[in-house]
């Protein structure tokens, strides 16, 4: 156990206890949002930028070297694959986008871009997001004024996106899709022990129930000629074509994956942006100035945000990038080595997992001056719209997040109306725990009211 078989030289490190490995240490909650997880930091100091460990029953090499991370992303489909473990395939689905590579992956990703790519964002979603964001903010400010923004934004993104995907309306059904997703997410990184009572079992049950809702909706659509205008309609049409690899099963799994990938990430990002802005009044002043400037240039003050206006929100984009840099919402990006791979004089054996840790790069003082401070101005004049060796919030290479533009547009629209029309103060919560994903144990409660002359 301690010295696993390898044809070359394994990276240094400890495999921990048999089976359990170092899982307990890895999941030990960390109360500092900003710092590098102690599990990683202590091993970096001891072993260097590439070390071995064992997590949830899997042999893992952790990489905290930006050059190696870049190579790992670039070798997707050649030396490394995103589909990493049997239990993960079971969780995420054997027909998920994540298990497809090369041409099939490209084709499926293009289908998703039909919904969340720049063309549809510009033509359609920007208008819908504008309206739904205004309505939400207005209702929060008029219903007793105190809102747990983590829960509220989570519901906001979930409900909006579930509607876009399958015209699902949580209020009109007893199926409780969101509860099933929450169970699914909670057990996503857990020991693969499938017996009632375990997080893994709850995760699989959540997935099964959520898939059933999506499948039933698809069944109902197949013989129906009504146009719902959602993504499912588009996929049903695509499945009917003769020259497609898209089956009903792949389509159902795609919808399942999209909702999962979109709502916790985006709502956590919005919540953290509000937390950071609340803690940094100078940022709020400059943000407000930017959005007041946009409003001043509008002929009709009540008209919605245009694509040009969105593109002109430079400081807002800086705030978004800075939030995502510090938030490290996806704490680890996993790949599986499909063959023995040589890296920095070490061998990563075939079958092992590699974990890329974006936080190391995002909090590296050589890459970001005074890295633990929230400073949107550091992005001045820098590239704001792509993944790079030093900015991996949305991953990198061919697996770069397909929803990045959607998430950023949603955040920008939200910040626009929030700073222009509302005042808020944090009344409770805001503390965070990394498990290693970010959790708000007490939410983030704000007292929100409409500006009098807003
Ligand atoms: C702030 C919000 C978000 C963050 C931080 C985020 C982060 C990421 C990261 C780091 C990856 C790469 C994972 C890997 O390489 O293993 C990824 C992939 C992905 N994301 Fe996002 N994401 C966000 C929002 C969204 C949204 C809104 C959607 C859907 C509309 C989405 C859909 C996806 C999908 C489908 C993939 C897999 C892409 C592929 O395999 O080619 N994400 N995301």
Boltz pocket constraint, residues with backbone or C-beta under 6 A from the ligand:
constraints:
  - pocket:
      binder: B
      contacts: [[A, 82], [A, 97], [A, 98], [A, 109], [A, 116], [A, 257], [A, 258], [A, 261], [A, 262], [A, 263], [A, 265], [A, 266], [A, 269], [A, 324], [A, 329], [A, 330], [A, 333], [A, 334], [A, 392], [A, 393], [A, 394], [A, 395], [A, 396], [A, 398], [A, 399], [A, 400], [A, 401], [A, 402], [A, 403], [A, 404], [A, 406], [A, 407]]
      max_distance: 6.0
